[in-house]
Amino acid sequence: MAYDYSDLVEKTQRWAEQASASGWINADAAADLSQLDTRTPEALFSGYGAETGSAARPLIVAFMGGTGVGKSSLLNRLAGKAIARAGIERPTSREVTLYHHHSVALQNLPEALPLAKINISQHDDESKKNIVWIDMPDFDSTEQRNKHLVLQWLPHIDVLIYVVSPERYRDEKAWRLLLAEGARHAWLFALNQWDRGQLAQYEDFNRQLHKAGFVEPIIFKTVCAEGLQIDEFSALESTIQALATAHIIEQLEQRGLQVRKNELQKKLQQVGETLGSEQTVQQATALWRKQWQRTTQQLQAGFAWPIKQIAAYYAEHAADLMTQRTTTNHSLWDAWAQARFDDALDEFISTIDQSGLPALPFKQQSALLREKAPNIMQTQTELATRVALANPGNALQRGFLKAMRLCEIVLPLTAMSWVGYKVFMGYYTSNMTDNHYLGVDFAIHSSLLIALTWLIPFFILKKSQPSLKKTALKGLNKGLHAAFSLIENEVLSTIENLAQKHKEQVSQLSVLMEQCAETDADKLLSVANDSPLTRMLIN
């Protein structure tokens, strides 16, 4: 299925708009794609066949060339009267001159064309009914207005008659325009003022056209001086008339649209090259891991002193920490850490840019990452410290302390029970025998036993309590590594998301290029080898 060129342009412009907004293509590329030219020769005479009963619209033929080569004189000779202003003043032609049959409906001209700059002349010659002749302004004029007029009219022209003179056939401005517009039009060439020319100049001009891509260019030697002159003007006129058929016009339309599609495809390919490859995007993950590994080493070295100070603060204010959030004055992530993180992101973005990938999407997303990093570090370190202070020490220490607390209660109670038992039994036996009741030694020893069974566990508990500073330090280190991991994952998640978006952009661009390349084989019109049209097109 062949897609209409205007539809392709619309799709391209929509893609360029969103790709530019997302940073995948720069403003210049977006502007280039948004200013694609959709003007065509058939647009000049929309509805012409329905209004006039003709089978096809007229063939649009234009004389184009530099100052003083005789374009206007050729058109005047064609009309048999002075319809285009000719002279030696620079620039000679300041306006567009149209010469056409009176039946051509000029009211269908697009409003964008400067109608006030058009000189119109009509004729009644039925043999030239299907041809609109145009005399273009001198495009090499010092007046930019003339060049602007030429560029406005070029997309609406089927056949360009490129007029040169023996003195000016190597004009650099004309040559640049020929190379830029060559594939879009059919070309005939008029070496005018041939009465002053030489065969060597003709052959040199022919060689130039070969270099431009014309295999066998059609060059007419013409003379517009007064008096009887023998030249090839009549052959030029008859060649144009032979081209003014519905079949040739349709062939030119098809070729023109296909050339534009090819040009659009090339532009899209060029834009696609700026997007970089999918493989390069996938390598971004490894690049960031490598970059982040170096950065975490720097951060850990830089945190060695601050983390001890913060641990000491947390140890002194453990009760406050468990009841309320700490202030930012004691945050581990300071300006130095933020600078190191920013440097890591900047270096990563620079590496991305050097690898051929668009850096702007990564740069846009990095702004959010720069804001998230301090919050992640503060949240993770404080959470880990709270958990550590709530459960100081390791599992073995906590089990031992729990046993000591139990001993602190059980041992004194056991001692007191044993002493009470001894007191009771001593009193009981003293009444039955003549044995003396428990003495002072027993009282002292029993008191010491009870005291020791309480004091020893109490002392052990006191001496075995984990250091709050070490506990806070352990919690900070644990939170630090958790924060590093979360920050790395945040960046990797962003890279993965951008990789998916990059894949979508490349996919959409590939679809557009494929649609540009598709043609309707059933509608293609072949150009006969003996047709002059084959010699008028750049291969």
C-alpha angles and dihedrals in degrees: 000000000000116000122221113253094231090053090051091050091051092050091047092051092050090050092047092050095054094038090053092047089053092047097245093122129027126247094258093055091046091050091049092053094043092055098055112149115242096172115122136177092251089057089070092066106032108174092008095136094049092050099044102029090238121143093229143009120263121277110252111223123177135189108222130179148109130293118299099007093117105254093143091045090055092051091047090051090050091052094042090231141061105278099140123055112249130182146113100270113115115266096027098184118045099162143039116262118203121197115185147137115286091242093066109108105226092178087083092068111121114260091233091072113088098246090180088066093056125101108201126201125174135200140188099222106131092198089065095040095112096048130082111197119204130191107206125209119259102276092197091060120128087233109091089205090071093051089047090054092051093050091049093054101039097082090056096056128096102186125026119200103205107208121200136164130222089256097045109033091111095055107153097211092049091047093053090051091048092053092046096048100029101107096045098064145036111251137212122178129216119194094200128193087037090163085078095039135100132215091243089060091050091050092047091051090049091053090051091054090050089056090050090058106268109131095194109003119199108235122180121199106217137178125200099179119123118268132040111323130176111223143125100267093115089053089052091051095047092048091055092047090051089056095052095092130117091243095053092044090052090049090052091048092051093046092047092052093045091050089052091049089051091049090049090049091052091050090050090049090052090050089047090057090058090056092063127218128302089238091059090051091052090053090059090080092058090044092055094046089053092046093046092050090058091045095050089053089054092046094048091051091048093047094054094096102031092050091059092050092049091046089054091049092049090049092054093045100036092130092051091047091056093052105037142017118269121244123256089248087081098043116130092216104078134163091280092055091046090052091052091049091048090050090052092051092045092050090048092050090048090052090049090051093049091050090062099257123127105263098195097080090052091045092051093050093045090067089067092046091052089056095045098051098072092047092049092050094046094046097046098044093046093046093049091047092050091051092047094049091047089056107027121190129013129297094268092051092048091049092050092049091049089053091049092051089052091048090049087064104030100046097053090046091050091048092048090049091051092048091048090050091051092049092051095046092046092052092046095050093044091063093052097045138030091251114131116251120254111299140216094277091060092050092051094045095046091049090051091049093053091046093049094048088057101035098049096057089040091053092045090050091051094049095041097054109122116246110260090211092054090044092051090046091052091049092048092051091049091048090046093057091044090052091049090052093048093048090050091049091048091055093043090050089052091049091049091050092049090047089056091049090048089053090052092050092050091046093052091047092049091052090052091050091049090051090051090054095049117101135182103244091191092059099045114116116209120222114231115240092233093051115109086226090076089062093047097060130080111239 
